């Protein structure tokens, strides 16, 4: 198992923890801070997906006028795995 803790930048969430298996399949994602309902939804949607598929789908999403978002920050965390 691989695990990363990522301090987010530019979002309401402050920290993301991700666990993936040896096949790069996401097993668990936990966001600390941020919009609880939306982040629970993201967490459930990405669980069981391959890291590269999540990055391809979510990277570059913006939150309003911000240059990033929680899904985009998740991708930054996944790139470290």
C-alpha positions in Angstrom: 0.0 0.0 0.0 1.1 3.6 -0.8 0.0 6.5 1.4 0.4 10.2 1.0 -0.5 13.2 3.1 -0.8 16.4 1.1 -1.2 20.0 2.4 -3.4 21.7 0.0 -2.9 25.2 -1.4 -5.6 27.7 -2.3 -8.6 25.7 -1.2 -10.9 25.5 1.9 -9.7 22.0 2.6 -6.3 22.0 4.4 -5.1 18.4 4.1 -5.7 15.3 1.9 -4.7 11.8 2.8 -4.8 9.1 0.1 -4.1 5.4 0.2 -3.6 3.4 -3.0 -2.7 -0.3 -3.6 0.2 -1.7 -5.5 -1.8 -1.5 -8.7 -2.3 2.3 -8.3 -6.0 1.8 -7.4 -7.3 4.3 -4.9 -8.4 2.6 -1.7 -9.2 5.6 0.6 -9.3 9.4 0.4 -9.8 11.7 3.4 -10.2 15.5 3.1 -9.7 17.7 6.2 -11.7 20.9 6.1 -13.7 22.1 3.1 -17.2 21.5 2.0 -18.0 18.2 3.7 -20.8 17.0 1.4 -19.0 17.7 -1.8 -15.8 16.1 -0.6 -17.6 13.0 0.6 -19.0 12.7 -2.9 -15.6 13.1 -4.5 -14.2 10.5 -2.1 -16.8 7.9 -3.0 -16.5 8.6 -6.8 -12.7 8.1 -6.9 -12.5 5.1 -4.6 -11.7 2.0 -6.7 -10.4 4.1 -9.7 -6.8 4.1 -11.0 -4.7 7.1 -10.0 -4.1 8.1 -13.7 -7.8 8.0 -14.5 -8.6 10.4 -11.6 -5.9 12.8 -12.7 -7.1 12.7 -16.3 -10.7 13.5 -15.2 -10.2 16.0 -12.4 -6.9 17.9 -13.0 -7.4 21.6 -13.8 -10.9 22.0 -12.3 -11.2 25.5 -10.8 -13.4 26.7 -7.9 -14.9 30.0 -8.9 -12.1 32.6 -9.5 -9.5 30.4 -7.7 -6.8 28.8 -9.9 -7.4 25.4 -8.2 -10.1 23.4 -6.4 -10.3 20.4 -4.1 -10.5 18.0 -7.0 -7.4 19.6 -8.6 -5.5 19.5 -5.3 -6.4 15.8 -5.0 -4.7 15.3 -8.4 -1.6 17.1 -7.1 -1.6 14.7 -4.1 -2.0 11.7 -6.5 1.0 12.8 -8.6 3.2 12.2 -5.5 2.2 8.5 -5.3 
